[in-house]
Amino acid sequence: MTKTISQEPVIIEHKNMVTWLRLNRPDRLNAVNAAMIEGLIDGLTAAIERGSNLVVFAGEGRAFSAGFDLSGLDQQSDADLLYRFVRVEQLLQMIYQLPMTSVALVQGRCFGAAADIVASCRKRIAAPDASFRMPGLQFGIVLGTRRLARLIGADAAFDLLETSRIFTADDALGNGFLTDIKPAEKWATHIDKLASDAGNLGDDAKTALLAATRDDGGLDHDLAALVRSAAKPGLADRIRAFVATQVKK
């Protein structure tokens, strides 16, 4: 029997008490477009409604994700792009506030908005070949900055965001961006263990633990900072200029 290949931008799978959300644009290195953002939000909503203990983010193909889809900029207005970035921030906050454990499994490239997705998860696991970059400030977008600073420290976050340099899995483990490095062939066993651990507490206790170990106080500030940065006129032009500099490199 021929296996049907899903054309959905996000493959949503529920297995026992685990919900898998697989970024599914491998021909585009899983670049995050509007449909993928909405698919992830739908998947998280389903996970919450069914009471999953664990949500796992993974990417189909050779990369977790190349980041925000910057194609088709000529057809995008500043308002279109502003709305997309707002939806990204809302997605990140939804991940950050999940009432269950979240896990990111990263292979290959993990740039931009995809790195912000990873940073919003409780468990952040990468294959040794993974690489990361957060270049949003190069075109004036303030996205996930406070959460990153809380995760890895203000000085480390400042360095990564000021330079927008690529950093390796070893770098990411060293600064706390990752919680573990494991070869992809060991992920399945590790997810089984994490699923078992995630079922140790009752729903109320788990929700209380998650809430007590995160900082919700600045979420409105994060959204406001994103909107202020994206609402500055010329967003599409700034992104186009950034893309042009990357092509020349």
C-alpha positions in Angstrom: 0.0 0.0 0.0 1.4 3.4 -0.9 1.7 5.8 2.1 -0.2 9.0 1.7 2.0 12.1 2.1 0.2 14.8 4.0 0.1 18.2 2.3 -0.9 20.0 5.5 1.7 22.5 6.8 1.4 20.9 10.2 0.9 17.2 10.8 -1.1 16.8 14.1 -0.9 13.3 15.7 -2.3 12.2 19.0 -0.6 9.1 20.4 -1.9 8.1 23.9 -1.3 11.2 26.0 1.3 12.8 23.6 0.4 15.3 20.9 2.9 15.6 18.0 3.1 18.7 15.9 5.3 18.2 12.9 6.2 21.1 10.7 5.6 19.8 7.2 7.1 22.0 4.5 10.3 20.1 4.0 10.8 21.5 0.4 10.9 24.9 2.0 13.0 23.8 5.0 9.7 24.1 7.0 9.7 27.9 6.6 7.0 29.3 8.9 4.2 30.8 6.8 0.7 31.9 7.9 -0.9 28.5 7.4 1.8 26.8 9.5 1.2 29.3 12.3 -2.5 28.6 12.3 -1.9 24.9 12.1 0.3 25.0 15.2 -2.3 27.0 17.1 -5.0 24.5 16.1 -2.8 21.6 17.2 -2.1 23.2 20.6 -5.8 23.9 21.0 -6.6 20.2 20.3 -3.9 19.1 22.7 -5.4 21.2 25.5 -8.9 20.1 24.8 -8.0 16.4 24.9 -5.8 16.8 28.0 -2.5 15.6 26.6 0.4 15.3 29.0 3.1 16.2 26.5 3.3 18.3 23.3 6.2 17.6 20.9 7.3 19.9 18.1 9.4 18.4 15.3 10.3 19.2 11.7 9.9 17.0 8.7 13.0 16.6 6.5 16.5 17.8 7.1 15.8 20.9 9.1 13.5 21.9 12.0 12.8 25.2 10.3 14.5 27.9 8.4 12.4 30.5 10.2 9.8 33.0 9.1 8.8 32.5 5.4 10.2 35.6 3.7 9.1 34.6 0.2 6.5 36.6 -1.7 7.4 39.9 0.0 6.3 41.8 -3.1 2.7 40.7 -2.4 2.9 41.5 1.3 1.9 44.9 2.8 3.3 46.2 6.1 -0.1 45.4 7.6 -0.1 41.8 6.3 3.4 41.3 7.8 2.4 43.0 11.1 -0.5 40.6 11.5 1.7 37.6 10.8 4.2 38.6 13.4 1.4 39.3 15.9 0.1 35.7 15.3 3.7 34.4 15.8 3.9 36.1 19.2 0.5 34.8 20.2 1.6 31.3 19.2 4.8 31.7 21.3 2.8 32.8 24.3 0.4 29.9 23.9 3.3 27.5 23.9 4.9 29.2 26.9 1.6 29.0 28.9 0.7 25.4 28.0 -0.8 23.4 30.9 1.4 20.5 29.9 5.0 19.8 29.2 6.3 21.0 25.8 9.3 19.5 23.9 11.1 20.7 20.8 13.2 18.2 18.8 15.6 20.0 16.5 17.7 18.8 13.6 19.6 20.9 11.1 18.7 24.6 10.7 16.6 26.3 13.3 16.4 30.0 12.6 14.3 33.1 13.4 10.7 32.4 14.5 11.5 28.7 14.7 14.2 29.3 17.3 11.6 31.4 19.2 9.3 28.4 19.2 12.1 26.2 20.6 12.9 28.8 23.3 9.2 28.8 24.4 9.3 25.0 25.1 10.1 23.5 28.5 12.4 20.8 27.0 14.6 21.7 24.2 16.5 18.8 22.6 18.7 18.9 19.5 20.7 16.6 17.3 24.5 17.4 17.3 24.2 18.9 13.8 21.6 21.6 14.8 22.4 25.3 14.3 20.5 28.3 15.5 20.1 32.0 14.6 17.8 34.8 15.7 18.1 37.7 13.2 14.8 39.5 13.7 16.4 42.7 15.0 18.4 43.0 11.8 15.1 44.2 10.3 13.7 45.8 13.4 11.5 43.1 14.9 11.5 42.6 18.7 10.2 39.0 19.1 10.7 36.8 22.2 13.5 39.0 23.5 12.5 39.0 27.2 11.9 35.3 27.3 15.2 34.6 25.7 17.0 36.8 28.2 15.2 35.0 31.1 16.2 31.7 29.6 19.9 32.2 28.9 20.7 35.4 30.8 20.7 39.0 29.7 24.3 39.2 28.5 24.1 36.0 26.4 20.8 37.1 24.9 22.2 40.5 24.1 25.2 38.9 22.3 23.1 36.6 20.2 20.6 39.2 19.2 23.1 42.0 18.6 25.3 39.9 16.3 22.5 37.6 15.0 25.3 35.1 14.7 24.8 31.4 14.0 25.4 29.2 17.1 25.8 25.5 17.3 24.1 22.9 19.4 27.1 22.8 21.8 26.9 26.6 22.2 23.1 26.3 22.8 23.6 23.6 25.5 26.3 25.6 27.1 24.2 28.8 27.4 21.0 27.0 28.5 19.1 27.5 25.2 19.0 23.7 24.9 18.3 21.3 27.7 20.0 18.3 26.0 21.7 17.1 22.9 20.8 13.6 21.6 21.1 11.9 18.2 17.8 11.7 16.3 17.8 7.9 16.6 17.5 8.2 20.4 14.6 10.7 20.3 11.8 8.1 20.4 13.1 6.4 23.6 13.6 9.8 25.2 10.1 11.0 24.4 8.7 7.8 26.0 10.6 8.7 29.2 9.4 12.4 29.0 5.8 11.2 28.5 6.1 9.0 31.5 7.6 11.8 33.6 4.8 14.2 32.4 2.2 11.8 33.8 3.5 11.8 37.3 1.4 14.7 38.5 -2.3 15.2 38.4 -3.7 18.0 36.2 -4.1 20.6 38.9 -0.6 19.9 40.4 1.0 20.0 36.9 -0.7 23.3 36.0 0.3 24.8 39.3 3.9 23.7 38.9 4.1 25.1 35.3 2.6 28.4 36.4 4.9 28.7 39.4 8.1 28.1 37.3 7.5 30.7 34.5 7.2 34.4 34.4 3.9 35.5 33.0 4.2 39.1 34.2 5.7 40.5 31.0 3.6 38.8 28.3 1.5 41.9 27.5 4.8 43.9 27.4 6.2 41.3 24.9 3.2 41.7 22.6 3.3 45.5 22.8 7.0 45.5 22.1 6.5 43.3 19.0 3.6 45.5 17.8 5.6 48.7 18.3 8.6 47.3 16.3 6.5 45.8 13.5 4.2 48.8 13.2 7.1 51.2 12.3 6.4 52.1 8.6 8.6 50.3 6.0 8.5 46.8 7.5 8.3 45.1 4.1 11.1 47.3 2.8 13.3 46.5 5.8 12.7 42.8 5.4 13.5 43.0 1.7 16.7 44.8 2.4 17.7 42.1 4.9 17.0 39.4 2.5 19.1 41.1 -0.1 22.1 41.2 2.3 21.7 37.5 2.9 21.8 36.7 -0.8 25.1 38.6 -1.2 26.8 36.6 1.6 
